[in-house]
Amino acid sequence: MSHLTAENKKQLFNTYGGAETNTGSVEAQVAMLTERINHISAHIKTNKKDFNSELNLVKMVGRRKRLLSYLSRKDINLYRSLIEKLGLRK
């Protein structure tokens, strides 16, 4: 998996946010965090002593958890469809 490029971000925002410019939607933010979490997880598996990246990974997981919690309170059906699309275990 490669690092997120501008094209990848636009595609994520199109898919989950509805438009390239809709970068603030909860769905788009969760999708982008999930991509970054997957990328950093792969990095940490090969670089076990990179503690800075590990700390940032924990912070991103917490941010994604808070966003998903907010989404589950606001719209449970959208929450369920999003975690299904992203393949998250919940």
PyMOL commands that set and color helices and strands:
alter all, ss='L'
color gray80, all
select helices_A, chain A and resi 6-17+26-46+51-74+76-86
alter helices_A, ss='H'
color red, helices_A
deselect
rebuild
show_as cartoon
